[in-house]
């Protein structure tokens, strides 16, 4: 009976996947250290081994992805080898690697562990039941954890931290766990100390985020894309927490491009494009319904606009008015090709 499958690995939380890899390398004879989230400086796991005075140290990057890891990630993580003065970099993923990524890895001493190979390694060195093993993974007791006052955490929910932001003119706390993002208002008075949860958002609905000083934008999915705009008092604290959530949302629908214009937000994901108006309404288009793009207009009196050519049966043209039409055209066409 096969114990480890790609599906079961994808069901793990991002940090649980990192812990599992750390335990796997320990079983293989390495000394493994899973870095604390939000303080890992781009490193998920440090592994080392020493025999007869000869030591080898590697950096491990854990990528719990559905889509293949591309050349961009390989190039980015290969640089960690020189920055941290280690022998090499290992990228372990639940998916696979593009041909370009495999070629890039050969030139930088980057070792690639794809999903099928990883499952075989787990079967050999850790044949125990995955659910029981994940619960027993080491290092979790070393994490900094605290409760989020005014909320009840679910089973398996772990806190990441909280930071102060300004939301709709009010000073509130943004608190993150591995499953949810909260916006919490302090409603304490002289007679009572109380917190009110203004928003509770599931991490699985987070499509992405972007930071444009001084503003921070959270892009949420679901039936309709929404954008939450706020200002972080300490942007570095907010971005550190959100970076910890990236593996959780990158596996599904995720943000590719974002722009705020005078009257609306323009959002492109790997599945749809949306124009979210400041008045509250939104227009969304599935990438599957876009047949092509074209830049038209321009001149002394008219601004150029990007036309999204829609369903021929309906003969519909959608207009996008943004700062850099060429970059949006390129991004949309690239997203359509892989959608």
Secondary structure in CASP SS format (residue, H / E / C, confidence):
PFRMAT SS
TARGET T0000
AUTHOR 0000-0000-0000
METHOD secondary structure of the structure
MODEL  1
X C 1.00
X C 1.00
X C 1.00
X C 1.00
X C 1.00
X H 1.00
X H 1.00
X H 1.00
X H 1.00
X H 1.00
X C 1.00
X C 1.00
X C 1.00
X H 1.00
X H 1.00
X H 1.00
X H 1.00
X H 1.00
X H 1.00
X H 1.00
X H 1.00
X H 1.00
X H 1.00
X H 1.00
X H 1.00
X H 1.00
X H 1.00
X C 1.00
X C 1.00
X C 1.00
X E 1.00
X E 1.00
X E 1.00
X E 1.00
X C 1.00
X C 1.00
X C 1.00
X C 1.00
X C 1.00
X C 1.00
X C 1.00
X C 1.00
X C 1.00
X C 1.00
X E 1.00
X E 1.00
X E 1.00
X E 1.00
X E 1.00
X E 1.00
X E 1.00
X C 1.00
X C 1.00
X E 1.00
X E 1.00
X E 1.00
X E 1.00
X E 1.00
X E 1.00
X E 1.00
X E 1.00
X E 1.00
X E 1.00
X C 1.00
X C 1.00
X C 1.00
X C 1.00
X C 1.00
X E 1.00
X C 1.00
X H 1.00
X H 1.00
X H 1.00
X H 1.00
X H 1.00
X H 1.00
X H 1.00
X H 1.00
X H 1.00
X H 1.00
X H 1.00
X H 1.00
X H 1.00
X H 1.00
X C 1.00
X C 1.00
X C 1.00
X E 1.00
X E 1.00
X E 1.00
X E 1.00
X E 1.00
X E 1.00
X C 1.00
X C 1.00
X C 1.00
X E 1.00
X C 1.00
X H 1.00
X H 1.00
X H 1.00
X H 1.00
X H 1.00
X H 1.00
X H 1.00
X H 1.00
X C 1.00
X C 1.00
X C 1.00
X E 1.00
X E 1.00
X E 1.00
X E 1.00
X C 1.00
X H 1.00
X H 1.00
X H 1.00
X H 1.00
X H 1.00
X H 1.00
X H 1.00
X H 1.00
X H 1.00
X H 1.00
X H 1.00
X C 1.00
X C 1.00
X C 1.00
X C 1.00
X H 1.00
X H 1.00
X H 1.00
X H 1.00
X H 1.00
X H 1.00
X H 1.00
X C 1.00
X C 1.00
X C 1.00
X H 1.00
X H 1.00
X H 1.00
X C 1.00
X C 1.00
X C 1.00
X C 1.00
X C 1.00
X C 1.00
X C 1.00
X C 1.00
X C 1.00
X C 1.00
X C 1.00
X C 1.00
X C 1.00
X C 1.00
X C 1.00
X C 1.00
X E 1.00
X E 1.00
X E 1.00
X E 1.00
X E 1.00
X E 1.00
X E 1.00
X E 1.00
X E 1.00
X C 1.00
X C 1.00
X E 1.00
X E 1.00
X E 1.00
X E 1.00
X E 1.00
X E 1.00
X E 1.00
X E 1.00
X C 1.00
X C 1.00
X E 1.00
X E 1.00
X E 1.00
X E 1.00
X E 1.00
X E 1.00
X E 1.00
X C 1.00
X C 1.00
X C 1.00
X C 1.00
X C 1.00
X C 1.00
X C 1.00
X C 1.00
X E 1.00
X E 1.00
X E 1.00
X E 1.00
X E 1.00
X E 1.00
X E 1.00
X E 1.00
X H 1.00
X H 1.00
X H 1.00
X E 1.00
X E 1.00
X E 1.00
X E 1.00
X E 1.00
X E 1.00
X E 1.00
X C 1.00
X C 1.00
X E 1.00
X E 1.00
X E 1.00
X E 1.00
X E 1.00
X E 1.00
X C 1.00
X C 1.00
X C 1.00
X C 1.00
X C 1.00
X E 1.00
X E 1.00
X E 1.00
X E 1.00
X E 1.00
X E 1.00
X E 1.00
X C 1.00
X C 1.00
X H 1.00
X H 1.00
X H 1.00
X H 1.00
X H 1.00
X H 1.00
X H 1.00
X H 1.00
X H 1.00
X H 1.00
X C 1.00
X H 1.00
X H 1.00
X H 1.00
X H 1.00
X H 1.00
X C 1.00
X C 1.00
X C 1.00
X C 1.00
X E 1.00
X E 1.00
X E 1.00
X E 1.00
X E 1.00
X E 1.00
X C 1.00
X C 1.00
X C 1.00
X E 1.00
X E 1.00
X E 1.00
X E 1.00
X E 1.00
X E 1.00
X C 1.00
X C 1.00
X E 1.00
X E 1.00
X E 1.00
X E 1.00
X E 1.00
X E 1.00
X C 1.00
X C 1.00
X C 1.00
X C 1.00
X E 1.00
X E 1.00
X E 1.00
X E 1.00
X E 1.00
X H 1.00
X H 1.00
X H 1.00
X C 1.00
X C 1.00
X E 1.00
X E 1.00
X E 1.00
X E 1.00
X E 1.00
X C 1.00
X C 1.00
X C 1.00
X C 1.00
X C 1.00
X C 1.00
X C 1.00
X C 1.00
X E 1.00
X E 1.00
X E 1.00
X E 1.00
X E 1.00
X C 1.00
X C 1.00
X C 1.00
X C 1.00
X C 1.00
X C 1.00
X C 1.00
X E 1.00
X E 1.00
X E 1.00
X E 1.00
X C 1.00
X C 1.00
X C 1.00
X C 1.00
X H 1.00
X H 1.00
X H 1.00
X H 1.00
X H 1.00
X H 1.00
X H 1.00
X H 1.00
X H 1.00
X H 1.00
X H 1.00
X H 1.00
X H 1.00
X H 1.00
X C 1.00
END
